[in-house]
Amino acid sequence: MRINVVTLFPEFFRGPLGLSIPARAAAAGLVAYRMVQLRDFAHDRHHTVDDYPFGGGAGMVLKPAPFFEAAESIAAPGSDRPAGPIVLMSARGARFSHEHAVRLSLQQEVTFLCGHYKDVDQRVAEHLATEEMSLGDFVLSGGEFAALAMIDAVVRLLPGAMSDHESASTDSHYEGELSPPSYTRPAEYRGMKVPDVLLSGDHARIAAWRREQAQRLTRERRPDLVARAGDS
């Protein structure tokens, strides 16, 4: 898999992607990361990529041309854009979910476009990006934070990226609900005890307890997931 990131801050990604699962996946040849500096596609001597919004208003807007030219620079010969999904980080986008991560993990190539400042020119969203995505109902300093979270969510799903696939398959949201609580040694710490059922050795009882806990937590904390399951 190839992951491209168009950004004003390529260095933002180098540390995190050089650690843990993203790094191991790259070392194993499962994924290759390419950072593209947006300012490389600005043609004035100051490498200006933003300007005032038409119609007035506060903040600066990233110009369309650097994004289009950056995409062209990483496209295959004969194409004007990279293959696969081109995802624009946007507070107006669909909320990123486990289902999005699964879909993107099945692609051969994914490109993330990271905005900054007030906004990105709408022509990037309409004529370059294939979709817009957001981490949630809040605003970040830049698209880099959201893109990094999405990249990690995608890469850990690649076959072979995790040494323990069963661990990933029991994560929250994998089956549309939250995961049950986890405990480890010691069995008692400062008077706080692990539930007896987990120490019983009865695997059927343990599995039933975990199912009940997952369902309870999902009902209490994420009723939207319960409602979504009921609608499907």
Secondary structure as UniProt FT lines:
FT   STRAND          2..7
FT   HELIX           11..17
FT   HELIX           20..27
FT   TURN            28..29
FT   STRAND          32..37
FT   HELIX           38..41
FT   TURN            45..46
FT   STRAND          50..51
FT   TURN            54..55
FT   STRAND          61..62
FT   HELIX           64..73
FT   TURN            77..78
FT   STRAND          86..95
FT   HELIX           98..105
FT   STRAND          109..113
FT   STRAND          119..120
FT   HELIX           122..127
FT   STRAND          131..134
FT   HELIX           143..155
FT   TURN            156..157
FT   TURN            159..160
FT   HELIX           165..169
FT   TURN            172..175
FT   STRAND          188..189
FT   TURN            190..191
FT   STRAND          192..193
FT   HELIX           196..199
FT   HELIX           203..221
FT   HELIX           223..231
//
